[in-house]
Amino acid sequence: MLKLVALAAAFAFPVEVANALGPDRTLDEATLARIKKEVWPGFYRAQDADGLAAFLDVAFVNIGPDGAVTPRAEELAAVRAEPWTPANFRYDITRFIWLREDLVIIVGKGSSDRIGDDGNPCRHVYTSSNLVERAPDAPLGWRALSSHVSGVECD
C-alpha cells in the first residue's frame, strides 16, 4: 500500500507543479507574434482592408498618442485610401500580458525609416499595446479589440 501511495504522489507532483506555473502559452504566443509582426502590418502594407476587417473586432478602436480615438470604420477607410510604405519596418514584442486564457495584451515597439514632419529623414519609433481576444470563428483564430500607440518619436 505504501508503494502505491508513493507511486501516486510521484505522478501527481509534476501535475501540481505544472498547474502552479500556469498554462503553457508557447504556441499561442508564437501565433500572436506572427500575427502582430507579419500578418497585421501586412494588411496595411497591401491595403487589404477586407483582411483587416476580418481581424478587427466590430468594436475595435485605435487610440493615438494624444488620446484621439479612431473607430474601426475610419481605420479601414484609411487603409483603403492611404498607402503604408515605411522603409525597414520592424516590430519587437516586449511582453505578453495575459488577462484571461482568451484575452491578451501584446506590448512592443515599432520602428521604421521615414521622412519627418520637418522634411528630413528620421528613424520613427513608437510603443504600442494591442488588446487581442481569442476568436475561434475568426480567420486567424484571434481578433483585435484595440490598439494604443504612445511615445512616438522621429529622430
Secondary structure, DSSP 8 states (H G I E B T S, - for coil): -HHHHHHHHHHHHHHHHHHHH----HHHHHHHHHIIIIIHHHHHHTT-HHHHHHHEEEEEEEE-TTS-EEEHHHHHHHHHHS----EEEEEEEEEEEEEETTEEEEEEEEEEEEE-TTSSEEEEEEEEEEEEEE-TTSTTSEEEEEEEEEEEEE-
